[in-house]
């Protein structure tokens, strides 16, 4: 590597890291092929003639209500109350459509309302789950989205008090539904069907999760998966399929056959997933049906056809996960219910083999210290210790190169008009002093995947959501809220309120405290590297910490803490080596001036 490239090592790293973060979806995931409108209409038409119509409900309403009480008052309900959930289910259609997650708030404000998961039909962006049956030519019909179930046991659905619903079709079929819920987020729907008619009937259990339209805050982030998700397989091997909202709209009828598995609709932190018996063959479908005011997104599941002889009964059990995607909760269900890859409902990303282990390490440190910010500092220290031997060799090489700057300047002047000879003499000097000019690149490049994995982990894990560090940092998953325009909180003014410029003043140009600390440590780290021989390049490199200060200002606070602390540890390690080898460095220069003063 030519000598000037050694001074580019840091900037090469940051450029590559920025590319990985901002262009991940473009180069790894890629946009789906644009579907023609004719194909979309044909697929929607096909979807309208399948057994899953039993849970499809009617078209999205034309006029929405904003009063939740009004929407909930359309029919009789049963209250849901658990340590983690509150809400109700509608007896019409046996629909779970009113659900709040009581352990999570919309914002860090202590008076902020609980996070809403399900919303009843009639309101904009309705979101719900329901369970029905399908079958051809059944006298009296089977339960569907409009069936008026009768409550026969229980008054409130709790972890200790399940409820029982009954519906009789008047032609010899009686459906008894028992709904239970655990202390976390798992509902169990167990249907017993008794055939009192003189003829055999064949029916299939049908279930679905439906979202009517996409809320404005969903599906916008290209680094995160939100939309359809499911794990399908043959009983031995399974793979997880993801379909973002944009791609889903272009491919509105995706079908999957599976033995067991699970499927549903996921947001960043929340999941609604249908789970069949793991030995049952199911037909799954992700569909988008056009409606007047919203695209109806459906994750529908049809079980095996079951034939019920006269005077016989069958039982079908389906589960619904409706809650927060906490790693330990998903892992627990994965083990207890033998669910394949349920923990991958969390979008660990293409570097999952790094992202999840890093998260597990941080959780371990959190268990020791009780603060995720300190856990991030301990993780950073662990990463630096792992890379310590390689980094030591790198910094020794860079320190020696810095000591060779006078000799390199002499070579440059001596062969100013002969670039090949200049390069040849520099390489000979490296060989004589036993310096590897490539040694400075490797530690920086190795940190790129770790950097991205930490960013991804902070972004997608709910455990980081609304987690404080110290002082003003009350949410490690969000950007540092401080900004220079209100003198870091001293002036009671919100720059975001400025027309047109507010987004930029409160975002990229906010110059938060963490961003400034990060930029200062980056500048010092670069100042300790061998300078570029070209004056123009040297000025560009001096300006780069300013550029990256603004770039990183919008990133999560936890990531800035990780990287600023990593810079501090690097500076400390590099300084010890440079001081030992008597290489010129800005810290010793500053100390010498301070002593003289």
C-alpha positions in Angstrom: 0.0 0.0 0.0 1.4 3.4 -0.9 2.3 5.6 2.1 -0.5 8.1 1.6 -3.1 5.3 1.9 -2.1 4.6 5.5 -3.6 7.9 6.5 -6.8 7.0 4.7 -7.4 3.9 6.8 -9.8 5.6 9.2 -11.8 7.3 6.5 -12.0 4.1 4.4 -13.5 2.4 7.4 -16.1 5.1 8.0 -17.1 5.3 4.3 -17.6 1.6 4.1 -19.5 1.5 7.4 -21.8 4.3 6.2 -22.4 2.5 2.9 -23.3 -0.7 4.8 -25.8 1.1 7.0 -27.5 3.3 4.5 -27.5 1.0 1.4 -28.1 -2.3 3.1 -31.5 -2.9 1.7 -30.4 -1.9 -1.8 -27.5 -4.3 -2.1 -28.5 -7.1 0.2 -32.3 -7.2 0.1 -32.9 -5.5 -3.2 -36.3 -4.2 -4.4 -38.8 -6.8 -5.6 -39.8 -6.9 -9.2 -42.7 -4.5 -9.9 -45.9 -6.5 -10.5 -48.3 -5.4 -13.2 -51.7 -4.2 -12.2 -53.4 -6.9 -14.2 -51.5 -9.6 -12.2 -52.3 -7.9 -9.0 -56.0 -7.8 -9.8 -56.0 -11.5 -10.9 -54.3 -12.5 -7.7 -56.8 -10.6 -5.6 -59.6 -12.3 -7.5 -58.1 -15.7 -6.9 -57.8 -14.9 -3.2 -61.5 -14.1 -2.9 -62.5 -17.7 -3.7 -60.5 -19.6 -1.1 -61.5 -21.1 2.3 -59.8 -18.2 4.1 -62.7 -16.0 3.2 -64.1 -17.2 6.5 -61.8 -14.8 8.3 -61.6 -12.1 5.7 -64.6 -10.2 6.8 -66.2 -7.5 4.7 -64.6 -4.7 2.7 -62.8 -2.0 4.6 -65.3 0.6 5.9 -65.8 3.8 3.9 -66.3 6.0 6.9 -64.1 5.5 9.9 -64.8 6.4 13.5 -62.2 7.9 15.8 -64.1 7.0 19.0 -62.8 3.6 20.1 -65.7 3.2 22.5 -68.1 3.6 19.5 -66.2 0.9 17.5 -66.2 -1.5 20.4 -69.9 -1.0 21.1 -70.9 -2.7 17.9 -71.6 -6.0 19.7 -71.1 -8.0 23.0 -67.5 -8.4 24.3 -65.4 -10.2 26.8 -62.7 -8.4 28.7 -59.1 -9.5 28.5 -56.8 -8.9 31.5 -53.4 -10.3 32.0 -50.1 -9.1 33.6 -49.0 -8.0 30.1 -52.2 -7.4 28.1 -55.5 -5.5 28.5 -58.4 -5.2 26.1 -61.4 -7.3 24.9 -62.5 -9.7 22.2 -65.7 -9.5 20.2 -68.2 -12.4 20.5 -69.2 -11.7 16.9 -66.7 -13.7 14.9 -64.8 -14.5 18.1 -62.4 -11.8 17.0 -59.5 -10.6 19.1 -59.4 -7.0 18.0 -58.8 -4.8 21.1 -55.4 -5.2 22.7 -52.9 -3.0 24.5 -49.4 -4.0 25.8 -49.4 -2.7 29.4 -45.6 -3.1 29.9 -44.8 -0.7 27.1 -45.6 3.0 26.6 -45.8 5.0 23.4 -43.1 7.4 24.7 -40.7 7.7 27.6 -43.2 10.0 29.4 -44.5 8.2 32.5 -48.0 9.3 31.6 -47.8 8.1 28.0 -50.5 5.6 27.1 -49.8 1.9 26.7 -48.8 0.6 23.2 -51.8 -0.4 21.1 -51.4 -3.7 19.2 -54.9 -4.6 18.0 -57.6 -2.1 16.9 -61.2 -2.9 16.1 -62.8 -2.8 12.7 -64.5 0.5 12.0 -61.5 2.5 13.0 -58.8 3.5 10.5 -55.9 1.0 10.4 -57.9 -1.8 12.1 -55.7 -4.7 13.1 -57.1 -8.0 14.5 -57.0 -11.8 14.6 -59.9 -14.2 14.3 -60.6 -17.9 14.0 -63.2 -19.7 11.9 -64.0 -22.8 9.8 -64.4 -23.5 6.2 -66.0 -26.3 4.2 -68.0 -26.7 1.0 -71.8 -27.3 1.0 -72.2 -27.5 4.8 -75.9 -27.4 5.7 -76.4 -24.6 8.2 -72.9 -23.3 7.5 -69.8 -23.1 9.7 -68.4 -20.3 12.0 -67.1 -17.3 10.0 -66.3 -13.6 10.6 -70.0 -12.8 11.4 -70.9 -15.7 13.7 -72.7 -14.6 16.9 -71.0 -16.9 19.5 -72.6 -17.3 22.9 -70.5 -17.0 26.1 -71.3 -20.0 28.3 -68.4 -20.0 30.8 -66.2 -17.2 32.2 -66.7 -13.5 32.3 -63.1 -12.1 32.0 -60.3 -13.8 30.0 -57.3 -14.1 32.3 -54.4 -16.5 32.7 -56.4 -18.4 35.3 -59.9 -18.1 33.9 -60.4 -19.2 30.3 -63.7 -18.6 28.5 -65.9 -21.0 26.6 -68.0 -20.0 23.6 -70.7 -22.1 21.8 -72.4 -21.9 18.4 -74.9 -24.3 16.9 -75.5 -24.2 13.2 -79.1 -25.6 13.5 -78.3 -28.5 11.2 -76.5 -30.9 13.6 -73.1 -29.2 14.0 -72.2 -27.7 17.4 -68.9 -25.8 17.8 -67.5 -25.3 21.3 -64.6 -22.9 21.5 -62.3 -22.6 24.6 -60.0 -19.6 24.6 -57.2 -19.3 27.1 -54.2 -16.9 27.5 -51.0 -17.2 29.5 -49.2 -14.6 31.6 -47.2 -13.4 28.6 -48.6 -13.1 25.0 -49.9 -16.5 23.9 -53.6 -17.2 23.3 -54.8 -20.8 22.8 -58.0 -21.4 20.8 -59.2 -24.9 21.1 -62.3 -25.9 19.1 -64.4 -29.0 19.6 -66.8 -29.8 16.8 -69.6 -32.3 17.4 -71.6 -33.8 14.5 -75.2 -34.7 15.6 -76.4 -34.9 12.0 -77.0 -38.2 10.1 -74.2 -37.4 7.5 -70.5 -37.0 7.6 -69.1 -33.5 7.1 -65.6 -32.4 6.0 -64.4 -29.0 7.3 -61.1 -27.2 7.8 -60.0 -24.8 10.6 -59.2 -21.3 9.3 -57.5 -18.5 11.1 -56.2 -15.1 10.0 -54.4 -11.9 11.1 -55.7 -8.8 9.2 -54.4 -5.2 9.0 -56.6 -2.7 7.1 -54.1 -0.2 5.6 -50.6 0.6 6.8 -50.1 3.3 9.5 -47.9 6.1 8.4 -45.0 5.2 10.8 -44.7 1.6 9.4 -42.8 0.2 6.4 -40.6 3.3 5.9 -37.2 2.1 7.2 -35.2 0.2 4.7 -32.9 -1.4 7.3 -35.8 -3.0 9.2 -38.3 -5.6 8.2 -42.0 -4.8 8.7 -44.8 -6.7 7.0 -45.5 -10.4 6.4 -43.4 -13.0 8.1 -43.5 -16.8 8.5 -41.5 -19.9 9.0 -42.4 -22.8 6.8 -41.0 -26.3 6.3 -41.6 -30.0 5.9 -41.3 -31.1 9.5 -37.5 -31.4 9.4 -36.0 -28.3 7.7 -37.5 -24.8 7.9 -36.8 -21.3 6.5 -38.2 -17.9 7.5 -39.9 -15.9 4.8 -40.2 -12.1 4.9 -42.3 -9.8 2.8 -42.0 -6.1 3.4 -45.1 -4.0 2.8 -43.9 -2.6 -0.5 -43.0 -6.0 -1.9 -46.2 -7.5 -0.5 -48.3 -5.0 -2.4 -46.5 -6.0 -5.6 -46.9 -9.7 -4.9 -50.3 -9.8 -3.3 -50.9 -13.5 -3.3 -48.0 -15.5 -1.8 -48.9 -19.1 -0.8 -46.9 -21.6 1.4 -47.4 -25.2 2.3 -46.0 -26.3 5.6 -46.0 -28.9 8.3 -46.3 -26.8 11.5 -44.3 -23.5 11.5 -46.0 -20.1 12.1 -47.0 -17.0 10.2 -48.3 -13.5 10.8 -47.6 -9.8 10.5 -44.8 -8.0 12.3 -43.8 -4.5 13.2 -40.5 -3.3 14.5 -41.1 -4.4 18.0 -44.5 -6.2 17.9 -45.8 -9.4 16.4 -49.1 -11.1 15.7 -48.5 -14.7 14.6 -50.7 -17.7 14.0 -49.3 -21.0 15.3 -50.8 -24.4 14.2 -50.2 -27.7 15.9 -46.6 -28.5 14.8 -47.5 -31.9 13.3 -50.4 -30.5 11.1 -50.1 -29.7 7.5 -51.3 -26.2 6.7 -51.8 -23.9 3.7 -50.6 -20.4 4.4 -51.2 -17.3 2.4 -50.1 -13.7 2.5 -52.6 -11.6 0.6 -53.3 -8.0 -0.2 -56.9 -7.2 -1.2 -57.7 -3.8 -2.6 -60.5 -1.9 -0.8 -62.0 1.6 -1.3 -59.9 3.3 1.3 -57.1 0.8 2.4 -55.3 -2.2 1.2 -56.3 -5.1 3.4 -53.2 -7.2 4.4 -54.0 -10.7 5.4 -51.9 -13.6 6.8 -54.3 -16.5 6.5 -53.8 -20.1 7.5 -56.0 -23.1 6.6 -55.6 -26.4 8.4 -56.0 -30.0 7.1 -59.5 -31.1 6.1 -61.1 -33.0 8.9 -64.0 -35.5 8.3 -66.5 -35.8 11.2 -68.6 -38.9 11.1 -72.2 -38.8 12.6 -72.1 -38.8 16.4 -68.4 -38.1 16.4 -66.3 -35.1 17.5 -63.0 -33.6 16.6 -60.7 -31.0 18.3 -58.5 -28.4 16.6 -56.0 -26.2 18.5 -54.5 -23.0 17.1 -52.4 -20.5 19.0 -52.0 -16.7 18.5 -48.9 -14.8 19.7 -49.8 -11.2 20.1 -47.2 -9.1 21.8 -43.7 -7.8 22.1 -40.8 -9.5 20.4 -38.6 -10.0 23.5 -35.7 -12.4 22.9 -36.2 -14.5 26.0 -40.0 -14.7 25.5 -39.7 -15.9 21.9 -36.9 -18.3 22.9 -39.1 -19.7 25.6 -42.0 -20.3 23.3 -39.6 -21.8 20.7 -38.5 -24.4 23.2 -41.8 -25.1 25.0 -43.9 -25.4 21.9 -41.1 -26.7 19.6 -41.6 -23.7 17.2 -39.0 -23.5 14.4 -37.0 -20.3 14.3 -39.5 -18.3 16.4 -36.7 -16.1 17.8 -36.1 -15.0 14.2 -39.3 -13.0 14.3 -36.7 -10.4 15.5 -35.0 -8.9 12.4 -31.4 -9.8 13.4 -30.3 -8.9 9.8 -27.9 -10.6 7.4 -25.2 -10.5 10.1 -27.4 -12.5 12.5 -24.4 -14.6 13.5 -22.9 -11.5 15.0 -26.0 -9.4 15.9 -27.7 -12.0 18.2 -24.5 -13.1 20.0 -23.7 -9.4 20.6 -27.1 -8.9 22.1 -26.8 -12.0 24.3 -23.4 -10.6 25.6 -25.0 -7.2 26.3 -27.9 -8.9 28.1 -25.3 -10.8 30.2 -23.6 -7.6 31.2 -27.0 -5.9 31.9 -27.7 -8.8 34.3 -24.5 -7.8 36.1 -24.8 -4.0 36.2 -28.5 -3.3 35.6 -27.9 -0.6 33.0 -27.8 -1.2 29.3 -25.6 1.9 28.7 -22.9 0.5 31.0 -23.5 -2.9 29.3 -22.6 -1.3 26.0 -19.4 0.2 27.5 -18.5 -3.3 28.7 -19.3 -4.8 25.3 -17.0 -2.2 23.7 -14.2 -3.0 26.1 -14.7 -6.7 25.3 -14.4 -6.1 21.6 -11.3 -4.0 22.1 -9.7 -6.8 24.2 -10.4 -9.4 21.6 -8.8 -7.2 18.9 -6.0 -6.0 21.3 -3.1 -8.2 19.8 -3.9 -7.3 16.2 -4.5 -3.6 17.0 -1.2 -3.5 18.9 0.7 -4.6 15.8 -1.2 -2.1 13.7 -0.5 0.8 16.0 3.2 -0.1 16.3 3.4 -0.1 12.5 1.7 3.2 12.3 3.9 4.7 15.0 7.0 3.6 13.2 5.6 5.1 10.0 5.1 8.4 11.8 8.7 8.4 12.9 9.7 7.9 9.3 7.9 11.0 8.1 11.1 13.1 7.8 12.8 10.4 5.7 9.7 10.0 3.5 9.6 13.8 3.0 13.3 13.7 1.9 12.5 10.9 -0.6 9.5 12.9 -1.9 11.7 16.0 -2.5 14.6 14.0 -3.9 12.4 12.2 -6.5 9.7 14.9 -6.9 9.6 14.4 -10.7 9.9 10.6 -10.6 6.8 9.0 -9.0 7.7 5.4 -9.7 11.2 5.9 -8.2 9.7 7.7 -5.2 7.3 4.7 -4.6 10.2 2.3 -5.0 12.3 4.1 -2.4 9.5 4.3 0.1 8.8 0.6 -0.1 12.5 -0.1 0.3 12.4 2.1 3.4 9.5 0.1 4.8 11.3 -3.1 4.1 14.4 -1.9 5.8 12.5 -0.8 8.9 10.3 -4.0 8.9 7.1 -2.1 8.5 4.0 -3.5 7.0 2.0 -0.7 5.4 -1.2 -2.9 5.3 -1.2 -3.5 9.0 -3.1 -0.4 9.8 -6.1 -1.4 7.6 -7.1 -4.7 9.0 -8.2 -3.8 12.5 -10.4 -1.0 11.1 -11.9 -3.3 8.5 -12.6 -6.0 11.0 -14.7 -3.6 13.1 -17.1 -2.8 10.3 -19.3 -5.9 10.8 -19.2 -5.4 14.5 -20.2 -1.8 14.1 -23.1 -2.7 11.9 -24.2 -5.6 14.2 -24.3 -3.2 17.2 -26.3 -0.7 15.2 -28.8 -3.4 14.1 -29.0 -4.8 17.6 -29.8 -1.3 19.1 -32.3 -0.6 16.4 -34.4 -3.8 16.4 -34.3 -5.2 20.0 -37.2 -4.1 22.2 -35.0 -4.6 25.2 -33.1 -1.4 24.2 -36.3 0.6 23.7 -36.8 3.4 26.2 -33.7 2.2 28.2 -31.9 5.0 30.0 -28.2 5.5 30.5 -27.3 8.5 32.6 -28.5 12.1 32.7 -30.4 13.3 29.7 -30.0 10.0 27.8 -33.2 8.2 28.5 -33.6 6.1 25.4 -30.5 4.3 24.0 -32.5 3.2 20.9 -33.2 6.9 19.9 -30.9 9.7 19.0 -29.5 12.0 21.6 -32.3 14.6 22.1 -29.9 17.5 23.0 -29.1 20.1 20.3 -27.1 23.2 20.0 -30.0 25.4 18.8 -31.6 25.6 22.2 -28.3 25.6 24.0 -28.8 22.0 25.1 -32.0 22.6 26.9 -31.2 26.0 28.5 -33.6 27.8 26.1 -37.2 26.5 26.3 -37.6 26.3 22.5 -38.0 23.3 20.1 -36.1 23.8 16.9 -38.2 21.1 15.2 -41.1 23.6 15.2 -39.3 25.8 12.6 -41.1 25.6 9.2 -39.3 23.7 6.5 -36.0 23.7 8.4 -37.2 22.1 11.6 -36.5 18.5 10.6 -32.9 19.3 9.7 -32.3 21.5 12.8 -33.6 18.8 15.1 -31.9 16.0 13.1 -28.7 16.1 11.1 -27.7 19.6 12.2 -28.7 19.2 15.8 -25.1 18.8 17.0 -26.0 16.8 20.1 -23.6 16.4 23.0 -23.0 12.8 22.1 -22.3 13.6 18.5 -19.8 16.3 19.5 -18.0 13.9 21.8 -18.0 11.3 19.1 -16.6 13.8 16.6 -13.9 15.0 19.0 -12.7 11.5 19.7 -12.7 10.7 15.9 -10.6 13.8 15.2 -8.1 12.9 17.9 -7.8 9.3 16.7 -7.2 10.5 13.1 -4.7 13.1 14.3 -2.7 10.3 15.8 -2.4 8.5 12.5 0.4 9.2 10.0 -0.6 12.3 8.1 -1.2 12.3 4.3 1.8 13.6 2.4 -0.4 15.6 0.1 -1.5 19.0 1.7 -4.9 18.9 0.0 -5.6 15.3 1.2 -4.5 16.3 4.6 -7.0 19.1 4.8 -9.8 16.8 3.5 -9.0 14.2 6.2 -9.0 17.0 8.8 -12.5 17.9 7.7 -13.9 14.4 7.8 -14.5 14.3 11.5 -16.8 17.2 11.1 -18.7 15.5 8.3 -19.1 12.3 10.2 -20.2 14.2 13.3 -23.3 15.3 11.4 -23.8 11.9 9.8 -23.7 10.1 13.1 -25.9 12.7 14.9 -29.1 11.0 13.8 -28.0 7.5 14.9 -29.2 5.9 18.1 -27.5 7.2 21.3 -26.4 3.7 22.2 -24.4 3.5 19.0 -22.7 6.8 19.6 -21.8 5.7 23.1 -20.3 2.5 21.7 -18.3 4.2 19.0 -17.1 7.2 21.1 -16.0 4.8 23.9 -14.3 2.6 21.3 -12.4 5.7 20.0 -11.3 6.6 23.6 -10.0 3.0 24.1 -8.2 3.1 20.7 -6.7 6.5 21.5 -5.4 5.2 24.9 -3.9 2.1 23.4 -2.4 4.0 20.5 -1.0 6.7 22.8 0.8 4.2 25.0 2.5 2.7 21.9 3.4 6.0 20.4 4.7 7.3 23.6 6.8 4.2 24.1 8.2 4.4 20.6 8.7 8.2 21.0 6.5 8.9 18.0 5.1 12.4 17.7 1.5 12.6 18.8 -1.0 15.4 19.6 -1.4 14.3 23.3 2.3 14.6 24.1 2.4 17.9 22.1 -0.4 19.3 24.1 1.1 18.2 27.4 4.4 19.8 26.5 2.7 23.1 25.7 0.7 22.9 28.9 3.9 22.5 30.9 5.5 25.4 29.2 2.5 27.6 29.9 
